[in-house]
Amino acid sequence: MSEGGVSLLELLDSIIERVNSLRSMFVVLILGSLILSPAAIILSLIVIFHPLILFLLMRQQPFLAWILFSASIGTMLLSLITLYFSLKEYRFFTKWSRRYREYLLKKEKLEEELKREGLT
């Protein structure tokens, strides 16, 4: 341990504890993203590929039609990126509980060994 500071292990312990306490909030955010991203992709595809939406708008307001088309493409791309990262993080947090329990067991074993050797 450094003088007047926090050791690296204590810092890592506090980060892991914080992530574990925020895990449920992360899962809610991820699930919301897993629901909203496909909905945004579907709506963007409807706007882009529906035969009447852009056609009628293009005849009356061409500039607005291009803005809508560009916004739909942008929304679809951002939603695909969000969906990718949400799936990646969902896989991480589904494994988190098991890995956190293993971490706690290893931490307890290490603390017991250090106490037996008189290092703490």
C-alpha positions in Angstrom: 0.0 0.0 0.0 1.3 3.5 -0.8 1.6 6.0 1.9 -1.4 8.3 2.3 -3.0 6.7 -0.8 -4.9 3.7 -1.9 -3.2 0.5 -3.2 -3.9 -0.7 -6.7 -5.7 -3.8 -5.4 -8.0 -1.6 -3.2 -8.7 0.6 -6.2 -9.6 -2.4 -8.4 -11.8 -3.8 -5.6 -13.7 -0.6 -5.4 -14.2 -0.4 -9.1 -15.5 -4.0 -9.2 -17.8 -3.3 -6.3 -19.1 -0.2 -8.1 -19.8 -2.1 -11.3 -21.6 -4.8 -9.4 -23.8 -2.3 -7.7 -24.6 -0.6 -11.0 -25.1 -3.8 -12.9 -28.9 -3.8 -12.7 -29.0 -0.2 -14.1 -26.8 -1.3 -16.9 -29.0 -4.3 -17.7 -32.1 -2.1 -17.8 -30.3 0.3 -20.2 -29.1 -2.5 -22.4 -32.6 -4.1 -22.5 -34.1 -0.8 -23.4 -31.6 -0.4 -26.2 -32.3 -4.0 -27.4 -35.9 -3.0 -27.7 -35.6 0.5 -29.2 -32.8 -0.1 -31.7 -34.7 -2.7 -33.7 -37.8 -0.5 -33.6 -35.9 2.4 -35.0 -34.3 0.2 -37.7 -37.8 -1.1 -38.7 -39.3 2.4 -38.8 -36.3 3.7 -40.9 -36.7 0.8 -43.3 -40.4 1.6 -43.6 -39.7 5.3 -44.4 -37.0 4.4 -46.9 -38.7 1.5 -48.7 -42.4 2.4 -48.5 -43.4 3.2 -52.1 -45.6 6.2 -51.2 -43.9 8.0 -48.3 -40.9 9.4 -50.1 -42.5 9.5 -53.5 -45.4 11.8 -52.3 -43.0 13.9 -50.2 -40.5 14.1 -53.1 -43.2 15.5 -55.4 -44.4 18.2 -52.9 -41.3 19.0 -50.8 -38.1 17.5 -52.4 -35.7 19.1 -49.9 -37.8 17.8 -47.0 -37.8 14.3 -48.6 -34.0 14.3 -48.8 -33.8 15.4 -45.2 -36.1 12.6 -44.1 -34.2 10.1 -46.2 -30.9 11.2 -44.7 -32.2 11.2 -41.2 -33.6 7.7 -41.7 -30.3 6.4 -43.0 -28.5 8.1 -40.1 -31.0 6.7 -37.6 -30.6 3.2 -39.0 -26.8 3.3 -38.9 -26.7 4.6 -35.3 -29.3 2.0 -34.3 -27.2 -0.8 -35.8 -24.2 0.4 -34.0 -26.2 0.7 -30.7 -27.6 -2.8 -31.2 -24.2 -4.2 -31.8 -22.7 -2.7 -28.6 -25.9 -3.6 -26.6 -25.6 -7.2 -27.6 -21.9 -7.2 -26.7 -22.5 -5.7 -23.3 -25.5 -8.0 -22.7 -23.3 -11.0 -23.1 -20.8 -9.5 -20.7 -23.3 -8.8 -18.0 -25.0 -12.2 -18.3 -21.7 -13.7 -17.4 -21.0 -11.1 -14.7 -22.8 -12.8 -11.7 -20.8 -16.0 -12.1 -17.5 -14.2 -12.6 -18.2 -11.9 -9.6 -18.9 -14.9 -7.3 -15.7 -16.5 -8.4 -13.9 -13.2 -7.8 -15.3 -13.0 -4.2 -14.3 -16.6 -3.5 -10.7 -16.0 -4.7 -10.5 -12.8 -2.8 -11.7 -14.5 0.5 -9.1 -17.3 -0.1 -6.3 -14.8 -0.6 -7.3 -12.8 2.5 -7.3 -16.0 4.6 -3.9 -17.1 3.3 -2.5 -13.6 4.0 -3.9 -13.7 7.5 -2.4 -17.1 8.2 1.0 -15.9 7.0 0.6 -12.7 9.1 0.9 -10.4 6.1 -2.1 -8.3 6.8 
